[in-house]
């Protein structure tokens, strides 16, 4: 699992270098999201990992969050930025 987190961090660093607004870290078996998600991120794909909650530090510009196929148990760790996504998540 350490390798998968390192791979996710490398993808985040590439996203930052490229000034990209989209990041796909799906299917890496992540138990948590990387800490260094860029603020300009608008689309985050983190589906089919082993996430049980979302962090409090989601990027403020996030418009699309796809985290289906995880084990999200509660909504307590979501900020207002993620609140709009729960209707979408609850459908899948």
C-alpha positions as CSV (number, residue, x, y, z in Angstrom):
1,X,0.0,0.0,0.0
2,X,3.0,2.3,0.5
3,X,3.7,2.0,-3.2
4,X,0.2,3.0,-4.2
5,X,0.4,6.1,-2.0
6,X,3.7,7.0,-3.6
7,X,2.2,6.5,-7.0
8,X,-0.7,8.8,-6.0
9,X,1.7,11.5,-4.7
10,X,3.6,11.3,-8.0
11,X,0.4,11.8,-10.0
12,X,-0.4,14.8,-7.7
13,X,3.0,16.3,-8.3
14,X,2.6,15.8,-12.1
15,X,-0.8,17.5,-11.9
16,X,0.8,20.4,-10.1
17,X,3.7,20.7,-12.6
18,X,1.3,20.6,-15.5
19,X,-1.1,23.0,-13.9
20,X,-3.8,20.5,-14.5
21,X,-7.3,20.9,-13.1
22,X,-8.1,17.2,-13.3
23,X,-6.6,14.3,-11.3
24,X,-7.3,10.6,-11.6
25,X,-6.0,8.5,-8.7
26,X,-8.6,5.7,-9.1
27,X,-7.9,2.0,-8.5
28,X,-4.7,2.5,-6.4
29,X,-6.1,0.8,-3.3
30,X,-5.7,4.1,-1.3
31,X,-7.0,4.1,2.2
32,X,-6.8,8.0,2.3
33,X,-6.3,10.7,-0.2
34,X,-2.9,12.4,-0.6
35,X,-2.4,15.5,1.6
36,X,-1.0,17.7,-1.2
37,X,-4.0,18.0,-3.5
38,X,-3.7,21.3,-5.5
39,X,-6.1,24.2,-4.8
40,X,-6.8,24.6,-8.5
41,X,-8.1,21.1,-8.8
42,X,-11.6,21.0,-10.3
43,X,-12.1,17.3,-11.0
44,X,-11.0,14.5,-8.8
45,X,-11.4,10.9,-9.7
46,X,-10.6,8.6,-6.8
47,X,-13.0,5.7,-7.4
48,X,-12.4,2.1,-6.6
49,X,-10.0,2.6,-3.7
50,X,-10.4,1.7,0.0
51,X,-11.4,5.1,1.2
52,X,-13.7,5.2,4.3
53,X,-13.9,9.0,4.6
54,X,-13.0,12.2,2.8
55,X,-10.5,14.6,4.3
56,X,-11.3,18.1,5.5
57,X,-8.8,19.6,3.0
58,X,-10.6,19.0,-0.3
59,X,-9.6,21.7,-2.8
60,X,-11.9,24.7,-2.7
61,X,-12.3,24.8,-6.5
62,X,-13.5,21.2,-6.7
63,X,-16.5,20.9,-9.0
64,X,-16.5,17.1,-9.7
65,X,-15.7,14.4,-7.2
66,X,-16.0,10.8,-8.4
67,X,-15.3,8.4,-5.5
68,X,-17.6,5.6,-6.3
69,X,-16.6,2.0,-5.4
70,X,-15.1,3.0,-2.0
71,X,-16.2,2.2,1.5
72,X,-17.4,5.7,2.5
73,X,-19.2,5.2,5.8
74,X,-19.9,8.7,7.0
75,X,-20.2,12.3,5.8
76,X,-18.7,13.8,8.9
77,X,-15.3,14.5,7.5
78,X,-16.7,16.4,4.5
79,X,-16.3,20.2,4.2
80,X,-19.0,22.3,2.6
81,X,-17.0,21.9,-0.7
82,X,-17.9,18.2,-0.8
83,X,-21.5,18.6,0.5
84,X,-22.9,19.0,-3.0
85,X,-21.4,15.7,-4.0
86,X,-23.3,13.5,-1.5
87,X,-26.5,13.4,-3.5
88,X,-24.4,12.0,-6.4
89,X,-22.6,9.5,-4.1
90,X,-25.7,8.3,-2.5
91,X,-27.1,7.2,-5.9
92,X,-24.2,4.9,-6.6
